[in-house]
Amino acid sequence: MQGLSCKGYVSKPSLPEVREANRLRAQEDKKRKDEAKATAARKRERRETHDKECAKQRREGLSPPTTLESTEEEDSSSAGMGFS
Protein backbone atom coordinates (compact mmCIF):
# COMPACT_ATOMS: atom_id res chain seq x y z
CA MET A 1 0.00 0.00 0.00
CA GLN A 2 1.40 3.44 -0.89
CA GLY A 3 0.48 5.43 2.16
CA LEU A 4 -2.75 6.46 3.72
CA SER A 5 -3.32 10.09 4.40
CA CYS A 6 -5.43 11.39 7.23
CA LYS A 7 -8.42 11.44 4.87
CA GLY A 8 -8.20 7.72 4.26
CA TYR A 9 -7.37 7.52 0.56
CA VAL A 10 -4.22 6.15 -0.98
CA SER A 11 -1.74 8.70 -2.31
CA LYS A 12 -0.61 8.41 -5.91
CA PRO A 13 2.96 7.27 -6.51
CA SER A 14 5.22 10.03 -7.80
CA LEU A 15 6.01 10.14 -11.50
CA PRO A 16 9.41 8.89 -12.70
CA GLU A 17 10.25 12.41 -13.88
CA VAL A 18 9.55 13.82 -10.44
CA ARG A 19 11.65 11.13 -8.77
CA GLU A 20 14.50 11.85 -11.19
CA ALA A 21 14.33 15.60 -10.53
CA ASN A 22 14.31 15.00 -6.76
CA ARG A 23 17.30 12.65 -7.04
CA LEU A 24 19.29 15.15 -9.11
CA ARG A 25 18.48 17.99 -6.70
CA ALA A 26 19.58 15.83 -3.76
CA GLN A 27 22.86 15.01 -5.53
CA GLU A 28 23.54 18.70 -6.17
CA ASP A 29 22.75 19.55 -2.55
CA LYS A 30 25.10 16.84 -1.32
CA LYS A 31 27.87 18.01 -3.65
CA ARG A 32 27.48 21.62 -2.47
CA LYS A 33 27.53 20.57 1.20
CA ASP A 34 30.58 18.36 0.69
CA GLU A 35 32.44 21.23 -1.00
CA ALA A 36 31.56 23.59 1.85
CA LYS A 37 32.70 21.02 4.40
CA ALA A 38 36.01 20.51 2.57
CA THR A 39 36.60 24.26 2.36
CA ALA A 40 35.93 24.65 6.09
CA ALA A 41 38.35 21.81 6.87
CA ARG A 42 41.10 23.40 4.73
CA LYS A 43 40.60 26.77 6.43
CA ARG A 44 40.63 25.16 9.87
CA GLU A 45 43.87 23.30 9.13
CA ARG A 46 45.48 26.48 7.82
CA ARG A 47 44.40 28.44 10.88
CA GLU A 48 45.65 25.75 13.29
CA THR A 49 49.02 25.63 11.55
CA HIS A 50 49.28 29.41 11.67
CA ASP A 51 48.36 29.49 15.37
CA LYS A 52 51.03 26.88 16.14
CA GLU A 53 53.62 28.91 14.27
CA CYS A 54 52.60 32.05 16.17
CA ALA A 55 52.91 30.25 19.51
CA LYS A 56 56.32 28.89 18.53
CA GLN A 57 57.52 32.35 17.49
CA ARG A 58 56.26 33.86 20.77
CA ARG A 59 58.06 31.21 22.83
CA GLU A 60 61.30 31.96 20.99
CA GLY A 61 60.82 35.70 21.49
CA LEU A 62 60.55 36.48 17.78
CA SER A 63 57.89 38.51 16.06
CA PRO A 64 54.89 36.45 14.96
CA PRO A 65 54.53 35.53 11.27
CA THR A 66 52.38 37.71 9.05
CA THR A 67 48.63 37.39 9.23
CA LEU A 68 46.75 34.87 7.14
CA GLU A 69 45.58 36.04 3.76
CA SER A 70 42.61 34.41 2.14
CA THR A 71 43.24 32.69 -1.15
CA GLU A 72 41.39 33.40 -4.38
CA GLU A 73 39.45 30.15 -4.02
CA GLU A 74 38.14 31.05 -0.57
CA ASP A 75 37.18 34.56 -1.68
CA SER A 76 35.28 33.37 -4.74
CA SER A 77 33.24 30.83 -2.79
CA SER A 78 31.69 33.47 -0.54
CA ALA A 79 31.16 35.94 -3.39
CA GLY A 80 28.57 33.71 -5.04
CA MET A 81 26.03 34.13 -2.25
CA GLY A 82 24.04 37.32 -2.43
CA PHE A 83 22.32 38.25 0.80
CA SER A 84 20.19 41.25 0.11
C-alpha positions as CSV (number, residue, x, y, z in Angstrom):
1,M,0.0,0.0,0.0
2,Q,1.4,3.4,-0.9
3,G,0.5,5.4,2.2
4,L,-2.7,6.5,3.7
5,S,-3.3,10.1,4.4
6,C,-5.4,11.4,7.2
7,K,-8.4,11.4,4.9
8,G,-8.2,7.7,4.3
9,Y,-7.4,7.5,0.6
10,V,-4.2,6.1,-1.0
11,S,-1.7,8.7,-2.3
12,K,-0.6,8.4,-5.9
13,P,3.0,7.3,-6.5
14,S,5.2,10.0,-7.8
15,L,6.0,10.1,-11.5
16,P,9.4,8.9,-12.7
17,E,10.3,12.4,-13.9
18,V,9.5,13.8,-10.4
19,R,11.7,11.1,-8.8
20,E,14.5,11.8,-11.2
21,A,14.3,15.6,-10.5
22,N,14.3,15.0,-6.8
23,R,17.3,12.6,-7.0
24,L,19.3,15.2,-9.1
25,R,18.5,18.0,-6.7
26,A,19.6,15.8,-3.8
27,Q,22.9,15.0,-5.5
28,E,23.5,18.7,-6.2
29,D,22.8,19.6,-2.5
30,K,25.1,16.8,-1.3
31,K,27.9,18.0,-3.6
32,R,27.5,21.6,-2.5
33,K,27.5,20.6,1.2
34,D,30.6,18.4,0.7
35,E,32.4,21.2,-1.0
36,A,31.6,23.6,1.8
37,K,32.7,21.0,4.4
38,A,36.0,20.5,2.6
39,T,36.6,24.3,2.4
40,A,35.9,24.7,6.1
41,A,38.4,21.8,6.9
42,R,41.1,23.4,4.7
43,K,40.6,26.8,6.4
44,R,40.6,25.2,9.9
45,E,43.9,23.3,9.1
46,R,45.5,26.5,7.8
47,R,44.4,28.4,10.9
48,E,45.6,25.7,13.3
49,T,49.0,25.6,11.5
50,H,49.3,29.4,11.7
51,D,48.4,29.5,15.4
52,K,51.0,26.9,16.1
53,E,53.6,28.9,14.3
54,C,52.6,32.1,16.2
55,A,52.9,30.2,19.5
56,K,56.3,28.9,18.5
57,Q,57.5,32.4,17.5
58,R,56.3,33.9,20.8
59,R,58.1,31.2,22.8
60,E,61.3,32.0,21.0
61,G,60.8,35.7,21.5
62,L,60.5,36.5,17.8
63,S,57.9,38.5,16.1
64,P,54.9,36.5,15.0
65,P,54.5,35.5,11.3
66,T,52.4,37.7,9.1
67,T,48.6,37.4,9.2
68,L,46.8,34.9,7.1
69,E,45.6,36.0,3.8
70,S,42.6,34.4,2.1
71,T,43.2,32.7,-1.2
72,E,41.4,33.4,-4.4
73,E,39.4,30.1,-4.0
74,E,38.1,31.1,-0.6
75,D,37.2,34.6,-1.7
76,S,35.3,33.4,-4.7
77,S,33.2,30.8,-2.8
78,S,31.7,33.5,-0.5
79,A,31.2,35.9,-3.4
80,G,28.6,33.7,-5.0
81,M,26.0,34.1,-2.3
82,G,24.0,37.3,-2.4
83,F,22.3,38.3,0.8
84,S,20.2,41.2,0.1
